[in-house]
Amino acid sequence: MKEIRLGRVLVGNRHKRGITQDELAAYLGVSKAAVSKWETGVSHS
């Protein structure tokens, strides 16, 4: 199975659209910290 690099996809598309982490977080109804964790791949479940 191919590995998906979600963080890179998120950052690339967010930058392409000129959206900040805060704006994306507000749109999705999550915290900015959550968006940051997704983008960096840091998660402590």
DAFEN-V451130 format. One record per backbone hydrogen bond with DSSP energy under -0.5 kcal/mol. NH is the residue of the N-H (numbers start at 1). CO is the residue of the C=O. E is the energy in kcal/mol with one decimal. If there is no record, write none. Layout:
BEGIN
nh=[NH;NH]
co=[CO;CO]
e=[E;E]
END
This chain:
BEGIN
nh=[5;6;9;10;11;12;13;14;15;16;17;18;18;19;24;25;26;27;28;29;30;35;36;37;38;39;40;41;42;43]
co=[3;4;5;6;7;8;9;10;11;12;13;14;15;14;20;21;22;23;24;25;25;31;32;33;34;35;36;37;37;41]
e=[-0.5;-1.3;-2.0;-3.0;-2.7;-2.5;-2.4;-2.7;-2.8;-2.2;-1.4;-0.5;-0.9;-2.5;-2.4;-2.7;-2.4;-2.2;-2.3;-1.4;-2.4;-1.6;-2.5;-2.4;-2.4;-2.4;-2.2;-1.6;-1.0;-0.6]
END
